[in-house]
């Protein structure tokens, strides 16, 4: 084969491999983080609630298409025993015992035992071992233990929505305030809120959570907590809908015969929402052991609970901001292949020049 024909053949092979690598393959095993940040259709499909952003996992799975997508995340006790569990309805011992340096999970209502939940009113879970900054009325974790667990990844909260699967009783309301604290009390805490952006419990599609400023401590409003501060108002609570309807462009719309119904009421074995706070992740990535802040506390409240066994756990997620670049610059494989023979020629000359 002469050089010209060999070059055409090799170039065709390179281009074919390039197209194969750039074409999504259904069923290929991607992690949640890899899939989320692989396409703006996924990572831009969030709702802002105060300092937090929320992803609907059933909606992401619908956009992704196929079965067993990276957005179908199991939430059964056997699947989350290695995660940090904040609250749960199960009695499974492996799920109800967190590592040292953090509280064990709060117990959430189950089987219509209560229509409300609050870390102020529920029994405070004792940690596996004492740590500085542990306090009543909040779920607490030392930042040293949290950053060790995350190991450079971003913190995501995964939430199971488990309500009566009919009518308006599928919906519930939730509000959370995360405080980054100095356990000695000498430095003012930093506050980050998961809260409604409108009077109806709504959020802002693709809103900017970094522009939201928390009003500060809202620890009151519950009987028996001894707090003199105000608490959140009913309008501050986020509406967590059991069902939503989408149009052909996957945008929320009124439910009609031509829309697609998405169910968030997935029960105890599958996660409905993935939630994160970009400013908190930025803080954690830059945190060092000599920081005055050493503990995170979460005040969590829900109402309109109709069935119970809501569950939340923390998992580290690799995102676009947690990927460590290769210290030795090398040409991207996909870019090299996509460039065909021109790319190969340039790469060859570069190697010859180095030699």
N, C-alpha and C positions, 0 to 999 in steps of 0.2 A: 504494500500500500504506500503510495507516494506521500510526501509531507503534507500536501494540500488536502488530500482526501482523509489522511489521518487526523489533521487538525479539525476538519469539519465533523468527523465522527466523534472525536473526543469532546469537541465543543457541544455537540448535541447531547452526549451522555451527561456532561456537566450540567447543562440546562435542565435536562430531565430530572436529575437528582435534586437540583435547586427547587424546581416546581413541586416535587414531592415533599421536600422539607417544609416549604411554605404553605402547603395545603393542610388545613386542619383535618385530623383523622379521628372520627368518632370512635369512642372506646379506648383511645390512648389514655393511659393512666397519668393524669396530672394532679398535683396537689391543689387544694383550694386556692392558695396564694398564687401559684403559677398560672392557674386558669383565670383568676380574677384580673390579674394585671397583664394578661396576654392580649386583651382587646378592649378598646374604649367602650364598646357596647356593654361590657361587664363592669369595669371599674368606675365608669361614669354614671351607672344606673343606681344611684344612692339617693336617700332623702336625708337632709340635714335636720337634726333636732338639737338645737343649742350647740354645745361644743362637740357633739357626737354626729356620726353619720351611720345610717342603717342600710344594710343590703337585704332585700327579700330573696332568700335562697330559692324558693319555688319559682320566682320570676326569672332569676338568673338561669336556673335549670331549663326553663321553657325557652329562653333565648338560645341557650347552648344547643338544645335538641338532643334527642336520643335517650337511652336508658343509662342509669347509674352514672350520672355526670359528676364532675368534681364538686358540684354545688349540692349534691345529695349527701348530707352529712349526718351520720347516725348519732343518736343521743341517748341510747340505752345505757344502763349502768356498766355493762361490760365494755362499752366502746369509749367511755370517758373516764375510766378509772385512773388513767395517767395524766388527766388534766386537773387544773385547779378548779374545784367546784365551789361556787358562791352560794347557791341555794338549790334545793332539790326536794322532791316529794318521796323519793325512794328510801327504803330502810337498808339498802345494800351497804354493808360495812365498808367495802372498798371505796365507795363514792362518798361516804360520810366522814372520811378521815383524810384530811389534807396533810402535807408535809409540815415540818417545823417552820416557824416564822410566819404563820398565818392562822386565821380562824378556820375552824371546820365549817361546813356549810350550814346555812340557816335551813330550817324545815319549813317548806311551803305548804299551804292547805291542800288537801286532797279530798275527793268525793264530797264536794259541797260542804266541807267542814266550816268554811268561812268565805265570805265574799271579798275580804280585804286581806292584805298582807303588809306588814311594815317591820323593818328591822328594829324599830322602837318598841313594838308591842310583842313580837315573837320572842321566844326564849333565846337568849344570847348563847351562841355556840362557843364552848370553850376551845381554845387552841390545843393542838397536840403538845405544845411546849410553850411556856411564857415568852413573850418578846416585848420590847419597849414600844409603847404607843398603842397597845391593845386597850380598847375602851368599850363600854356598853353602847348599845343602840346603833352600832354600825358594824359592817363586815370589814375586818382589818387585815392588812398584810404588810410585812416589812418590805421596804423597797429592795433591800439586799437579797431577800429570798425571791422576790418577783423577778428581778433582773437576772439572777442566777438561773431561774427556770426558763425565762424567755431566751437567754443566750444570744442576744443580739437581734432577735426577731421582734416584730411589732405585736402588741397586745390586742387581741380581738376577743370580744365577748359573744358567746353563742347562746341563743335563747330558744328554748322549747315552748311553743304555744299550745296549750292543752286545755281547750274549753269544750263546752257542750256543742256538738256539731250540728247546730240548727239555729236559724234566725239571728237576731241581734245578740243573743247570749254567747255567740262565738267571740265577740269583741271583749277586750279588757283595756284598762288604762294603767300606765306605768310612768313613774317619775324616779329619777336617780340623781343624786349629787355625789360626785367623787371629789374627795379632798386630799391634797398632797400636804402632809403635815410634818412639823417638827415635834417629835414626841416629848420634848422638854417644854413645849408651849411658848418658847421665847421668840419664835418667828411666826409671823402671820401665815396662815395656810393659803394654799392656792386652790380655787374651786372651779370645777368643771361640771356642767349640768347636762343631763339628758332630759329635755323638756320640750313641750309643744312650742311651735312657732306661731300658733294662731289660736283663737278661742275655741276651736272645734277639735283640738288635739292633733292638728295637721303639722307637717313639716314643710321644708322647701326643697324641691327637686333640684339637685346639683348645687345646693347652697354652699356657702363657704363657712365652715365651722370655726376657722381661725379668726373670723371677724366678730364672733359672738363673745360677749363679756358676761360672765356669771354675776348675778346681783350679790353674791356672797352667801354666807352661811344661812341656810334655811332649815334648821334642825328642829324647829318647834312644830306645833300643830297636832301633836299626839299626846294623849293622856299618859301621865306617869313618867315622862322622860325628863322632867325637871328643867327643861330648856326655856329660857326667857326669849329666845329669838323667834321670829315668825316662821311659819312653815309654808310649803308650796300651796298655791290656790288650786282649785279644781281645774281651772283653765291651763295650769302648767303641765298637766298630765298628758302624755302622748297617747293617742289612740292606736292600739295595736289591733288591726282588723283581722277577723278570722278569714274573711274572703274579700277579694278585690276583683274587679273586672277590667280587662285590658282590651284596647283596640288592636288593629292590625299592626300598629307600630310599637306595641308593647307599652303604650301610655295608659295610665289609669283613666277610666271613663265610667259613665253610668251603665249599669248592667241591662243589656237588651239581648234579643235573640241572636244578634250577630257578634257579640263580644265573647272573649275567652275568660272563664272564671278560674281564678287562681286561689287555692286553699292554703292558708297558713296554719290552719288548725290541724297540725300533723301528729299530735299526740306526743307520747313520752319517748318514742323511739327515733324521731327524726327532727332535726333542728330547723326552725323556721326563719330565724334572723341571725345575721352576723353584724355586729356593731363595734365601732372603734372610735377613738378620740385622737385625731392627728396631733393635737398639741400635747397630749399626755405621752404619746409615743415619742415625740421629739424630746420631751423632758427625760424620759427613761433612757433614750439612746445616749444622752449626754451626761447622765447621772454618774457621780463617782462617790466612793465610800466616805469622802470627807465633806459631803454636802450636809447642810443643816437639816435638810428634809430626809426623813428616814422611814416614813410609814404612809400608806395610802388607806383611807377609810371610805366606805361606800354606804350611804343612806339610801335604801331602796324601799319603794312603796308601790303597791298595786291595789286597784279596786275593780269592781265589776267582775270578779272571779266567779265563774259559774260551775266549774268542774274541779279545777285544781291540778296540782302536780306541775306547776310552772317550774322551769329549771334554767339555770344560767351557769356557764362555766367559761374559764379563760383558757385560751390556746395561743401559742406563739405562731405567727404567720409570716412567711417570707413575702415581703412586698417590694415594690420598685425602690423604696428607700432603704431597705435592709440588705440589698445585694452588695456584697463586697467585690469591687473590681479586681481583676487579675493584676497583680503588681508588674507583670511583664507584658507590655502591649503586644497583642498578636492579632492578625487580621481575622475578622469574623468569618467563620466557616460558610455561613449562608451568603454573606455579601460576596465572598470569594467565588463561590459556586455560581451565584447569580450573575456575576460579571462575565462568565463564560471564558473564552480564550483570551480576551483582553486582560481579565483579572489574572489568569494563569501566567500570562507573559510578564505582567508587571511584578507578580510575586516571584517569578523565576529570576528576573533581573535584580530584584531586591536581595535575594539570597546570594546571587553571584557577587553582588557588590560587597556583601558582608564577608564572604569567603576571600 
